[in-house]
Amino acid sequence: MFWSFIALLAFLWLAYRFVLGDQKPKLTPYVFGGSAIMLGVMAFLWRSVLARNNRLSFEWLYRLDLMFAIAIGLTFGASAALQSELQSASFTSLIFTSFTVFTRALLVPSSARRTTVTSIVTFAPVIGGGIYTAVTRNIELPAAMFVGGGITFAAIATLIASNGSGIIYGLRAEVREAMQLGSYKLGDKIGSGGIGDVYLAQHALLRRPTAIKLLKPERVGQENLVRFEREVQQTSRLTHPNTVTIFDYGPSAEGHFYYAMEYLDGINLDQLVKKYGKQPAGRVVHILKQVCGALTEAHGHGLIHRDIKPANIILCQRGGLPDVAKVVDFGLVKEIARDDGDSTHAQTVLGTPAYLAPEMVDPSAPITPAVDLYALGCVGYELLTGRRLFEAKGSIELMIAHATKAPQRPMDVADILISNELEGLIMQCLEKSPGARPASAAILLEMLESLPRTLDWTPGDAETFWREFRATQVATPRTDTPTETITVDLVRDKRS
């Protein structure tokens, strides 16, 4: 809709400049100026309110919808009145207002009644502009016919839009009811990853909130099916309280592949840092210890996560306990003891560049549990400093930085005060050589347990955080962008 208004203004500017010339309405500059301001406000609201805030309540969304309708109606109504000496301006405004009403009916979920009200509010200023033209100008048509024709046109457009909107709204509701996978009824989409989307769902009998990961239709293929199945099979083997729990897996009657897991109504660490900034050392240590526990079990089963990062660690409340960390997304898990002839590592790098261990980009280097400890060091670094370990313009540059560049110490890059022991432990996890890192997740957990206790994050602080966090939640949190996973052809890069 925004770009259609841009196209309309461009057309009018060309027509006034090269066709009408001196015959164009005298107040045309005010029309273009007002339209530009309106478009600027629309763009600002879209980028600053809607695109960046997925937690607006339906009440606020309805208010914004009505506000846009009023603004569009006033803009076209003012355009008709300011260009009243050009009789066609009124009906041109009426036609483009109709386009706006029809577009809204197609795109905005709305009942027929709400669409009727919104359409009337949108058309009213335009009809007012037509009445002003009929009263103040010597027009060719009788005033009653001029105004009556506009009202009739607007009424028919409102009727069509309302009926169409009502039908679409009803169909959407039917589709929503029909979105059921096995015993689970799907709700809102709450996340997106490389090969799957995550939906909030509810078990039909238990009424238990559940998260459903559904393989994207466009990603259905043998390789992705194997990866999707591996993810659920490997995760279901893990029972650590800091690993997400899998409930169910399989294809639906329609052939959609999915698995059901516990719904974690919290905030991932990526969102935590973006919203609240760097975290107290005591909280960071508490989180890292929990992740170490989950990795200790996974590594004990011969599994390497390979994609530990803030977005894959969700902080939530469980059993009345605050700050419970849950490790999710085992889609890139690798079995240590398995040798199935898969040469994927010799060909590609799978993972997220900002948290990729140096040996991950070396085709000849073995992949060991140490890659998870390096990534966890990156997570701890980001939590403490509020910034990533390395920043680069592209993925290749980022991987090269991890492989070759020495990281700065946390206290050198951020205004923080942490113990030398904690800083040293984070830096040990970030060693380029896997052998220089802690020998295992279990040993790293012991080292975290032995750190001096701090008072910068207490159980009371955690309770206060979650109480305030819940108070600000007005909708299910959603991810802004899909989880980034990069595939780089190392063999091709080496030849080039």
ZATILO-930933 format. One record per residue (C-alpha): residue number from 1; residue in one letter; y, x, z. Coordinates in pm, whole numbers. Layout:
BEGIN
+-----+------+--------+--------+--------+
! pos ! code !     c2 !     c1 !     c3 !
+-----+------+--------+--------+--------+
! NUM !    a !      Y !      X !      Z !
...
+-----+------+--------+--------+--------+
//
This chain:
BEGIN
+-----+------+--------+--------+--------+
! pos ! code !     c2 !     c1 !     c3 !
+-----+------+--------+--------+--------+
!   1 !    m !      0 !      0 !      0 !
!   2 !    f !    234 !    286 !     84 !
!   3 !    w !    190 !    449 !   -256 !
!   4 !    s !    229 !    115 !   -435 !
!   5 !    f !    577 !     90 !   -279 !
!   6 !    i !    653 !    442 !   -398 !
!   7 !    a !    542 !    342 !   -749 !
!   8 !    l !    763 !     30 !   -735 !
!   9 !    l !   1069 !    231 !   -633 !
!  10 !    a !   1000 !    485 !   -906 !
!  11 !    f !    974 !    206 !  -1166 !
!  12 !    l !   1297 !     42 !  -1048 !
!  13 !    w !   1483 !    373 !  -1050 !
!  14 !    l !   1374 !    444 !  -1408 !
!  15 !    a !   1454 !     89 !  -1520 !
!  16 !    y !   1800 !     89 !  -1361 !
!  17 !    r !   1883 !    435 !  -1492 !
!  18 !    f !   1756 !    413 !  -1850 !
!  19 !    v !   1742 !     39 !  -1927 !
!  20 !    l !   2009 !   -148 !  -1732 !
!  21 !    g !   2251 !    142 !  -1708 !
!  22 !    d !   2594 !      9 !  -1605 !
!  23 !    q !   2453 !   -345 !  -1573 !
!  24 !    k !   2251 !   -258 !  -1264 !
!  25 !    p !   2353 !   -435 !   -940 !
!  26 !    k !   2638 !   -272 !   -750 !
!  27 !    l !   2450 !   -254 !   -420 !
!  28 !    t !   2144 !    -86 !   -568 !
!  29 !    p !   2198 !    239 !   -368 !
!  30 !    y !   2165 !     37 !    -46 !
!  31 !    v !   1838 !   -108 !   -173 !
!  32 !    f !   1694 !    235 !   -242 !
!  33 !    g !   1830 !    375 !     83 !
!  34 !    g !   1688 !     93 !    294 !
!  35 !    s !   1355 !    111 !    114 !
!  36 !    a !   1334 !    486 !    174 !
!  37 !    i !   1403 !    436 !    545 !
!  38 !    m !   1135 !    167 !    564 !
!  39 !    l !    882 !    391 !    390 !
!  40 !    g !    972 !    678 !    622 !
!  41 !    v !    914 !    458 !    928 !
!  42 !    m !    580 !    340 !    785 !
!  43 !    a !    470 !    698 !    720 !
!  44 !    f !    576 !    806 !   1070 !
!  45 !    l !    389 !    522 !   1238 !
!  46 !    w !     82 !    587 !   1030 !
!  47 !    r !     67 !    960 !   1098 !
!  48 !    s !    185 !    962 !   1460 !
!  49 !    v !     35 !    639 !   1593 !
!  50 !    l !   -253 !    513 !   1383 !
!  51 !    a !   -404 !    829 !   1232 !
!  52 !    r !   -391 !   1025 !   1560 !
!  53 !    n !   -478 !    751 !   1805 !
!  54 !    n !   -811 !    575 !   1770 !
!  55 !    r !   -785 !    414 !   2114 !
!  56 !    l !   -527 !    145 !   2041 !
!  57 !    s !   -630 !   -194 !   2168 !
!  58 !    f !   -670 !   -488 !   1930 !
!  59 !    e !   -360 !   -642 !   2085 !
!  60 !    w !   -152 !   -339 !   1985 !
!  61 !    l !   -308 !   -331 !   1639 !
!  62 !    y !   -216 !   -696 !   1590 !
!  63 !    r !    140 !   -622 !   1702 !
!  64 !    l !    168 !   -336 !   1454 !
!  65 !    d !     25 !   -559 !   1182 !
!  66 !    l !    288 !   -824 !   1251 !
!  67 !    m !    561 !   -561 !   1272 !
!  68 !    f !    466 !   -421 !    930 !
!  69 !    a !    463 !   -774 !    785 !
!  70 !    i !    811 !   -847 !    920 !
!  71 !    a !    946 !   -512 !    799 !
!  72 !    i !    806 !   -563 !    449 !
!  73 !    g !    940 !   -919 !    431 !
!  74 !    l !   1285 !   -813 !    549 !
!  75 !    t !   1292 !   -525 !    301 !
!  76 !    f !   1208 !   -743 !      2 !
!  77 !    g !   1434 !  -1023 !    127 !
!  78 !    a !   1726 !   -783 !    164 !
!  79 !    s !   1650 !   -641 !   -181 !
!  80 !    a !   1672 !   -989 !   -334 !
!  81 !    a !   1999 !  -1067 !   -153 !
!  82 !    l !   2167 !   -733 !   -227 !
!  83 !    q !   2082 !   -767 !   -596 !
!  84 !    s !   2162 !  -1135 !   -620 !
!  85 !    e !   2361 !  -1091 !   -943 !
!  86 !    l !   2028 !   -996 !  -1104 !
!  87 !    q !   1844 !  -1329 !  -1090 !
!  88 !    s !   1504 !  -1174 !  -1158 !
!  89 !    a !   1534 !   -968 !   -838 !
!  90 !    s !   1436 !  -1267 !   -624 !
!  91 !    f !   1117 !  -1338 !   -814 !
!  92 !    t !   1034 !   -968 !   -847 !
!  93 !    s !   1058 !   -940 !   -469 !
!  94 !    l !    845 !  -1254 !   -438 !
!  95 !    i !    574 !  -1113 !   -665 !
!  96 !    f !    553 !   -780 !   -484 !
!  97 !    t !    550 !   -957 !   -148 !
!  98 !    s !    251 !  -1154 !   -278 !
!  99 !    f !     77 !   -827 !   -366 !
! 100 !    t !    138 !   -711 !    -10 !
! 101 !    v !     -4 !  -1033 !    136 !
! 102 !    f !   -313 !  -1015 !    -89 !
! 103 !    t !   -372 !   -649 !     -5 !
! 104 !    r !   -354 !   -724 !    366 !
! 105 !    a !   -601 !  -1010 !    326 !
! 106 !    l !   -849 !   -773 !    162 !
! 107 !    l !   -813 !   -475 !    396 !
! 108 !    v !   -717 !   -600 !    741 !
! 109 !    p !   -986 !   -786 !    942 !
! 110 !    s !   -809 !  -1112 !   1023 !
! 111 !    s !   -890 !  -1477 !   1072 !
! 112 !    a !   -751 !  -1735 !    830 !
! 113 !    r !   -509 !  -1862 !   1094 !
! 114 !    r !   -366 !  -1519 !   1170 !
! 115 !    t !   -335 !  -1444 !    798 !
! 116 !    t !   -146 !  -1771 !    748 !
! 117 !    v !    102 !  -1688 !   1023 !
! 118 !    t !    150 !  -1331 !    902 !
! 119 !    s !    197 !  -1444 !    541 !
! 120 !    i !    460 !  -1701 !    637 !
! 121 !    v !    646 !  -1439 !    840 !
! 122 !    t !    634 !  -1202 !    541 !
! 123 !    f !    753 !  -1458 !    284 !
! 124 !    a !   1029 !  -1615 !    498 !
! 125 !    p !   1293 !  -1339 !    445 !
! 126 !    v !   1217 !  -1332 !     71 !
! 127 !    i !   1268 !  -1708 !     45 !
! 128 !    g !   1589 !  -1657 !    242 !
! 129 !    g !   1702 !  -1402 !    -17 !
! 130 !    g !   1629 !  -1654 !   -291 !
! 131 !    i !   1832 !  -1922 !   -115 !
! 132 !    y !   2123 !  -1679 !    -79 !
! 133 !    t !   2107 !  -1608 !   -453 !
! 134 !    a !   2095 !  -1979 !   -541 !
! 135 !    v !   2396 !  -2056 !   -319 !
! 136 !    t !   2621 !  -1761 !   -407 !
! 137 !    r !   2544 !  -1706 !   -776 !
! 138 !    n !   2576 !  -1913 !  -1089 !
! 139 !    i !   2208 !  -1912 !  -1187 !
! 140 !    e !   2050 !  -2060 !  -1500 !
! 141 !    l !   1803 !  -2286 !  -1316 !
! 142 !    p !   1910 !  -2566 !  -1082 !
! 143 !    a !   1919 !  -2435 !   -726 !
! 144 !    a !   1655 !  -2683 !   -609 !
! 145 !    m !   1415 !  -2571 !   -882 !
! 146 !    f !   1491 !  -2201 !   -820 !
! 147 !    v !   1426 !  -2224 !   -446 !
! 148 !    g !   1148 !  -2484 !   -474 !
! 149 !    g !    962 !  -2269 !   -725 !
! 150 !    g !    979 !  -1973 !   -489 !
! 151 !    i !    854 !  -2178 !   -195 !
! 152 !    t !    569 !  -2321 !   -404 !
! 153 !    f !    471 !  -1973 !   -524 !
! 154 !    a !    474 !  -1841 !   -166 !
! 155 !    a !    274 !  -2139 !    -38 !
! 156 !    i !      4 !  -2094 !   -301 !
! 157 !    a !    -15 !  -1719 !   -232 !
! 158 !    t !    -42 !  -1789 !    142 !
! 159 !    l !   -321 !  -2042 !     84 !
! 160 !    i !   -519 !  -1804 !   -137 !
! 161 !    a !   -473 !  -1513 !    104 !
! 162 !    s !   -570 !  -1720 !    408 !
! 163 !    n !   -884 !  -1863 !    250 !
! 164 !    g !   -987 !  -1523 !    116 !
! 165 !    s !   -918 !  -1352 !    446 !
! 166 !    g !  -1118 !  -1617 !    633 !
! 167 !    i !  -1417 !  -1572 !    403 !
! 168 !    i !  -1407 !  -1191 !    428 !
! 169 !    y !  -1363 !  -1209 !    805 !
! 170 !    g !  -1667 !  -1434 !    834 !
! 171 !    l !  -1876 !  -1208 !    610 !
! 172 !    r !  -1780 !   -906 !    820 !
! 173 !    a !  -1895 !  -1088 !   1132 !
! 174 !    e !  -2226 !  -1177 !    964 !
! 175 !    v !  -2278 !   -817 !    855 !
! 176 !    r !  -2201 !   -701 !   1208 !
! 177 !    e !  -2463 !   -938 !   1345 !
! 178 !    a !  -2712 !   -822 !   1083 !
! 179 !    m !  -2662 !   -451 !   1165 !
! 180 !    q !  -2972 !   -416 !   1379 !
! 181 !    l !  -3209 !   -122 !   1381 !
! 182 !    g !  -3538 !   -196 !   1549 !
! 183 !    s !  -3453 !   -330 !   1895 !
! 184 !    y !  -3093 !   -206 !   1878 !
! 185 !    k !  -2788 !   -396 !   1764 !
! 186 !    l !  -2517 !   -172 !   1622 !
! 187 !    g !  -2155 !   -184 !   1734 !
! 188 !    d !  -1859 !     40 !   1659 !
! 189 !    k !  -1885 !    380 !   1495 !
! 190 !    i !  -1805 !    641 !   1761 !
! 191 !    g !  -1874 !    971 !   1587 !
! 192 !    s !  -1967 !   1150 !   1270 !
! 193 !    g !  -2157 !   1469 !   1192 !
! 194 !    g !  -2275 !   1662 !    893 !
! 195 !    i !  -2567 !   1439 !    801 !
! 196 !    g !  -2537 !   1142 !   1034 !
! 197 !    d !  -2299 !    889 !   1187 !
! 198 !    v !  -2317 !    781 !   1551 !
! 199 !    y !  -2276 !    417 !   1656 !
! 200 !    l !  -2248 !    246 !   1990 !
! 201 !    a !  -2542 !      8 !   2017 !
! 202 !    q !  -2719 !   -215 !   2265 !
! 203 !    h !  -3086 !   -269 !   2323 !
! 204 !    a !  -3169 !   -632 !   2249 !
! 205 !    l !  -3373 !   -685 !   2567 !
! 206 !    l !  -3255 !   -421 !   2814 !
! 207 !    r !  -2885 !   -472 !   2735 !
! 208 !    r !  -2845 !    -98 !   2785 !
! 209 !    p !  -2560 !     81 !   2605 !
! 210 !    t !  -2714 !    325 !   2360 !
! 211 !    a !  -2591 !    570 !   2099 !
! 212 !    i !  -2758 !    543 !   1759 !
! 213 !    k !  -2745 !    834 !   1515 !
! 214 !    l !  -2796 !    702 !   1164 !
! 215 !    l !  -2869 !    927 !    867 !
! 216 !    k !  -2592 !    881 !    611 !
! 217 !    p !  -2724 !    702 !    300 !
! 218 !    e !  -2569 !    959 !     68 !
! 219 !    r !  -2742 !   1240 !    262 !
! 220 !    v !  -3095 !   1096 !    235 !
! 221 !    g !  -3306 !   1373 !     81 !
! 222 !    q !  -3616 !   1569 !    170 !
! 223 !    e !  -3426 !   1860 !    327 !
! 224 !    n !  -3199 !   1637 !    536 !
! 225 !    l !  -3487 !   1410 !    640 !
! 226 !    v !  -3679 !   1715 !    763 !
! 227 !    r !  -3373 !   1839 !    952 !
! 228 !    f !  -3303 !   1492 !   1097 !
! 229 !    e !  -3665 !   1452 !   1209 !
! 230 !    r !  -3672 !   1803 !   1352 !
! 231 !    e !  -3359 !   1729 !   1555 !
! 232 !    v !  -3508 !   1425 !   1725 !
! 233 !    q !  -3853 !   1580 !   1776 !
! 234 !    q !  -3714 !   1895 !   1934 !
! 235 !    t !  -3462 !   1713 !   2150 !
! 236 !    s !  -3726 !   1467 !   2274 !
! 237 !    r !  -3929 !   1761 !   2411 !
! 238 !    l !  -3645 !   1849 !   2648 !
! 239 !    t !  -3605 !   1678 !   2985 !
! 240 !    h !  -3329 !   1880 !   3150 !
! 241 !    p !  -3063 !   1651 !   3304 !
! 242 !    n !  -2793 !   1835 !   3105 !
! 243 !    t !  -2960 !   1766 !   2769 !
! 244 !    v !  -2905 !   1434 !   2596 !
! 245 !    t !  -3204 !   1200 !   2636 !
! 246 !    i !  -3378 !   1053 !   2328 !
! 247 !    f !  -3511 !    697 !   2358 !
! 248 !    d !  -3648 !    608 !   2017 !
! 249 !    y !  -3681 !    722 !   1655 !
! 250 !    g !  -3790 !    585 !   1320 !
! 251 !    p !  -3692 !    406 !    999 !
! 252 !    s !  -3557 !     52 !   1009 !
! 253 !    a !  -3702 !   -233 !    803 !
! 254 !    e !  -3440 !   -151 !    539 !
! 255 !    g !  -3543 !    215 !    531 !
! 256 !    h !  -3252 !    356 !    735 !
! 257 !    f !  -3355 !    659 !    940 !
! 258 !    y !  -3215 !    666 !   1292 !
! 259 !    y !  -3275 !    773 !   1647 !
! 260 !    a !  -3153 !    623 !   1973 !
! 261 !    m !  -3020 !    834 !   2259 !
! 262 !    e !  -2837 !    779 !   2585 !
! 263 !    y !  -2476 !    673 !   2541 !
! 264 !    l !  -2241 !    931 !   2692 !
! 265 !    d !  -1918 !    751 !   2774 !
! 266 !    g !  -1703 !   1056 !   2829 !
! 267 !    i !  -1515 !   1326 !   2642 !
! 268 !    n !  -1643 !   1629 !   2456 !
! 269 !    l !  -1500 !   1970 !   2542 !
! 270 !    d !  -1315 !   1996 !   2212 !
! 271 !    q !  -1127 !   1676 !   2291 !
! 272 !    l !  -1081 !   1790 !   2651 !
! 273 !    v !   -899 !   2109 !   2550 !
! 274 !    k !   -691 !   1936 !   2283 !
! 275 !    k !   -578 !   1663 !   2522 !
! 276 !    y !   -555 !   1845 !   2856 !
! 277 !    g !   -524 !   2212 !   2761 !
! 278 !    k !   -683 !   2505 !   2942 !
! 279 !    q !   -910 !   2420 !   3233 !
! 280 !    p !   -932 !   2556 !   3590 !
! 281 !    a !  -1177 !   2840 !   3635 !
! 282 !    g !  -1383 !   2647 !   3890 !
! 283 !    r !  -1436 !   2362 !   3647 !
! 284 !    v !  -1523 !   2599 !   3363 !
! 285 !    v !  -1786 !   2775 !   3573 !
! 286 !    h !  -1932 !   2437 !   3676 !
! 287 !    i !  -1963 !   2333 !   3311 !
! 288 !    l !  -2108 !   2664 !   3195 !
! 289 !    k !  -2374 !   2658 !   3467 !
! 290 !    q !  -2493 !   2317 !   3352 !
! 291 !    v !  -2511 !   2425 !   2988 !
! 292 !    c !  -2702 !   2735 !   3094 !
! 293 !    g !  -2955 !   2510 !   3264 !
! 294 !    a !  -3004 !   2308 !   2946 !
! 295 !    l !  -3036 !   2624 !   2736 !
! 296 !    t !  -3281 !   2777 !   2981 !
! 297 !    e !  -3519 !   2487 !   2924 !
! 298 !    a !  -3465 !   2488 !   2546 !
! 299 !    h !  -3523 !   2863 !   2518 !
! 300 !    g !  -3829 !   2827 !   2742 !
! 301 !    h !  -3971 !   2586 !   2483 !
! 302 !    g !  -3900 !   2842 !   2213 !
! 303 !    l !  -3597 !   2658 !   2078 !
! 304 !    i !  -3258 !   2804 !   1985 !
! 305 !    h !  -2974 !   2553 !   1952 !
! 306 !    r !  -2764 !   2760 !   1702 !
! 307 !    d !  -2465 !   2524 !   1718 !
! 308 !    i !  -2332 !   2545 !   2073 !
! 309 !    k !  -1962 !   2457 !   2060 !
! 310 !    p !  -1715 !   2238 !   2252 !
! 311 !    a !  -1777 !   1934 !   2029 !
! 312 !    n !  -2150 !   1949 !   2112 !
! 313 !    i !  -2099 !   1948 !   2489 !
! 314 !    i !  -1997 !   1612 !   2632 !
! 315 !    l !  -1847 !   1577 !   2978 !
! 316 !    c !  -1922 !   1247 !   3148 !
! 317 !    q !  -2013 !   1073 !   3473 !
! 318 !    r !  -2378 !   1018 !   3562 !
! 319 !    g !  -2512 !    845 !   3870 !
! 320 !    g !  -2170 !    850 !   4031 !
! 321 !    l !  -2135 !   1226 !   3977 !
! 322 !    p !  -1830 !   1354 !   3789 !
! 323 !    d !  -1815 !   1638 !   3537 !
! 324 !    v !  -2174 !   1614 !   3420 !
! 325 !    a !  -2216 !   1822 !   3101 !
! 326 !    k !  -2457 !   1709 !   2831 !
! 327 !    v !  -2568 !   1925 !   2538 !
! 328 !    v !  -2611 !   1726 !   2215 !
! 329 !    d !  -2684 !   1776 !   1843 !
! 330 !    f !  -2995 !   1988 !   1805 !
! 331 !    g !  -2982 !   1949 !   1426 !
! 332 !    l !  -2978 !   2326 !   1362 !
! 333 !    v !  -3241 !   2413 !   1623 !
! 334 !    k !  -3474 !   2702 !   1534 !
! 335 !    e !  -3818 !   2763 !   1680 !
! 336 !    i !  -3852 !   3123 !   1796 !
! 337 !    a !  -4228 !   3154 !   1761 !
! 338 !    r !  -4263 !   2961 !   1438 !
! 339 !    d !  -4298 !   3147 !   1107 !
! 340 !    d !  -4333 !   2895 !    828 !
! 341 !    g !  -4211 !   3120 !    550 !
! 342 !    d !  -3868 !   2963 !    561 !
! 343 !    s !  -3623 !   3214 !    417 !
! 344 !    t !  -3317 !   3002 !    495 !
! 345 !    h !  -3158 !   3273 !    708 !
! 346 !    a !  -3195 !   3526 !    427 !
! 347 !    q !  -3007 !   3290 !    201 !
! 348 !    t !  -2761 !   3100 !    414 !
! 349 !    v !  -2573 !   3083 !    741 !
! 350 !    l !  -2585 !   2752 !    922 !
! 351 !    g !  -2348 !   2682 !   1208 !
! 352 !    t !  -1983 !   2647 !   1293 !
! 353 !    p !  -1779 !   2959 !   1204 !
! 354 !    a !  -1557 !   2953 !   1514 !
! 355 !    y !  -1861 !   2999 !   1742 !
! 356 !    l !  -2093 !   3205 !   1522 !
! 357 !    a !  -2255 !   3514 !   1673 !
! 358 !    p !  -2210 !   3836 !   1471 !
! 359 !    e !  -2583 !   3867 !   1396 !
! 360 !    m !  -2583 !   3520 !   1239 !
! 361 !    v !  -2406 !   3658 !    931 !
! 362 !    d !  -2650 !   3949 !    891 !
! 363 !    p !  -2951 !   3842 !    677 !
! 364 !    s !  -3165 !   4121 !    821 !
! 365 !    a !  -3089 !   4051 !   1189 !
! 366 !    p !  -3334 !   3837 !   1389 !
! 367 !    i !  -3202 !   3514 !   1542 !
! 368 !    t !  -3265 !   3516 !   1916 !
! 369 !    p !  -3147 !   3305 !   2212 !
! 370 !    a !  -2859 !   3552 !   2244 !
! 371 !    v !  -2673 !   3362 !   1968 !
! 372 !    d !  -2647 !   3062 !   2202 !
! 373 !    l !  -2510 !   3282 !   2481 !
! 374 !    y !  -2246 !   3426 !   2246 !
! 375 !    a !  -2144 !   3074 !   2144 !
! 376 !    l !  -2134 !   2969 !   2510 !
! 377 !    g !  -1905 !   3266 !   2576 !
! 378 !    c !  -1676 !   3133 !   2301 !
! 379 !    v !  -1680 !   2792 !   2470 !
! 380 !    g !  -1593 !   2941 !   2809 !
! 381 !    y !  -1315 !   3149 !   2651 !
! 382 !    e !  -1166 !   2839 !   2487 !
! 383 !    l !  -1186 !   2633 !   2807 !
! 384 !    l !  -1011 !   2905 !   3009 !
! 385 !    t !   -739 !   2993 !   2760 !
! 386 !    g !   -690 !   2669 !   2566 !
! 387 !    r !   -739 !   2857 !   2239 !
! 388 !    r !  -1028 !   2973 !   2024 !
! 389 !    l !  -1159 !   3327 !   2040 !
! 390 !    f !  -1045 !   3402 !   1684 !
! 391 !    e !   -822 !   3218 !   1437 !
! 392 !    a !   -840 !   3268 !   1061 !
! 393 !    k !   -738 !   3090 !    741 !
! 394 !    g !  -1091 !   3040 !    611 !
! 395 !    s !  -1452 !   3031 !    724 !
! 396 !    i !  -1543 !   3367 !    570 !
! 397 !    e !  -1249 !   3539 !    742 !
! 398 !    l !  -1349 !   3375 !   1069 !
! 399 !    m !  -1707 !   3500 !   1046 !
! 400 !    i !  -1586 !   3849 !    960 !
! 401 !    a !  -1363 !   3844 !   1269 !
! 402 !    h !  -1660 !   3756 !   1490 !
! 403 !    a !  -1863 !   4033 !   1334 !
! 404 !    t !  -1601 !   4310 !   1341 !
! 405 !    k !  -1297 !   4228 !   1556 !
! 406 !    a !  -1279 !   4305 !   1928 !
! 407 !    p !  -1173 !   3996 !   2129 !
! 408 !    q !   -877 !   4005 !   2363 !
! 409 !    r !   -944 !   3944 !   2729 !
! 410 !    p !   -866 !   3589 !   2847 !
! 411 !    m !   -590 !   3696 !   3089 !
! 412 !    d !   -420 !   3889 !   2807 !
! 413 !    v !   -381 !   3584 !   2582 !
! 414 !    a !   -306 !   3304 !   2829 !
! 415 !    d !   -105 !   3257 !   3147 !
! 416 !    i !   -410 !   3223 !   3370 !
! 417 !    l !   -534 !   3385 !   3687 !
! 418 !    i !   -911 !   3420 !   3708 !
! 419 !    s !  -1140 !   3661 !   3886 !
! 420 !    n !  -1224 !   3989 !   3719 !
! 421 !    e !  -1591 !   3899 !   3760 !
! 422 !    l !  -1555 !   3577 !   3558 !
! 423 !    e !  -1349 !   3746 !   3287 !
! 424 !    g !  -1601 !   4029 !   3268 !
! 425 !    l !  -1889 !   3785 !   3237 !
! 426 !    i !  -1719 !   3597 !   2953 !
! 427 !    m !  -1653 !   3926 !   2775 !
! 428 !    q !  -2016 !   4032 !   2824 !
! 429 !    c !  -2131 !   3713 !   2651 !
! 430 !    l !  -1899 !   3805 !   2362 !
! 431 !    e !  -2049 !   4149 !   2302 !
! 432 !    k !  -2125 !   4219 !   1935 !
! 433 !    s !  -2470 !   4353 !   2017 !
! 434 !    p !  -2717 !   4087 !   2137 !
! 435 !    g !  -2873 !   4342 !   2374 !
! 436 !    a !  -2543 !   4390 !   2556 !
! 437 !    r !  -2519 !   4023 !   2648 !
! 438 !    p !  -2694 !   3869 !   2949 !
! 439 !    a !  -3069 !   3894 !   2894 !
! 440 !    s !  -3124 !   3517 !   2904 !
! 441 !    a !  -2962 !   3184 !   2985 !
! 442 !    a !  -3140 !   3189 !   3320 !
! 443 !    i !  -2991 !   3527 !   3408 !
! 444 !    l !  -2647 !   3413 !   3291 !
! 445 !    l !  -2687 !   3112 !   3521 !
! 446 !    e !  -2766 !   3344 !   3813 !
! 447 !    m !  -2460 !   3555 !   3731 !
! 448 !    l !  -2241 !   3243 !   3724 !
! 449 !    e !  -2388 !   3132 !   4058 !
! 450 !    s !  -2296 !   3467 !   4213 !
! 451 !    l !  -1929 !   3449 !   4111 !
! 452 !    p !  -1674 !   3415 !   4392 !
! 453 !    r !  -1596 !   3050 !   4459 !
! 454 !    t !  -1250 !   2924 !   4369 !
! 455 !    l !  -1049 !   2634 !   4504 !
! 456 !    d !   -868 !   2546 !   4181 !
! 457 !    w !  -1111 !   2261 !   4106 !
! 458 !    t !  -1259 !   2054 !   4384 !
! 459 !    p !  -1480 !   1742 !   4387 !
! 460 !    g !  -1166 !   1548 !   4473 !
! 461 !    d !   -993 !   1685 !   4163 !
! 462 !    a !  -1289 !   1577 !   3952 !
! 463 !    e !  -1287 !   1226 !   4099 !
! 464 !    t !   -913 !   1196 !   4035 !
! 465 !    f !   -954 !   1315 !   3675 !
! 466 !    w !  -1223 !   1059 !   3593 !
! 467 !    r !  -1040 !    778 !   3768 !
! 468 !    e !   -728 !    848 !   3561 !
! 469 !    f !   -936 !    906 !   3248 !
! 470 !    r !  -1102 !    565 !   3282 !
! 471 !    a !   -765 !    401 !   3342 !
! 472 !    t !   -635 !    533 !   3010 !
! 473 !    q !   -940 !    428 !   2813 !
! 474 !    v !   -868 !    113 !   2615 !
! 475 !    a !  -1131 !    160 !   2347 !
! 476 !    t !  -1439 !    364 !   2274 !
! 477 !    p !  -1340 !    726 !   2206 !
! 478 !    r !  -1406 !    841 !   1853 !
! 479 !    t !  -1412 !   1172 !   1683 !
! 480 !    d !  -1117 !   1242 !   1447 !
! 481 !    t !  -1319 !   1451 !   1203 !
! 482 !    p !  -1687 !   1505 !   1130 !
! 483 !    t !  -1858 !   1800 !   1294 !
! 484 !    e !  -1808 !   2103 !   1071 !
! 485 !    t !  -2119 !   2285 !    959 !
! 486 !    i !  -2091 !   2561 !    703 !
! 487 !    t !  -2348 !   2689 !    457 !
! 488 !    v !  -2265 !   3029 !    308 !
! 489 !    d !  -2478 !   3194 !     41 !
! 490 !    l !  -2508 !   3544 !    176 !
! 491 !    v !  -2721 !   3672 !   -107 !
! 492 !    r !  -2468 !   3562 !   -366 !
! 493 !    d !  -2180 !   3708 !   -159 !
! 494 !    k !  -2366 !   4037 !   -130 !
! 495 !    r !  -2421 !   4058 !   -507 !
! 496 !    s !  -2055 !   3982 !   -572 !
+-----+------+--------+--------+--------+
//
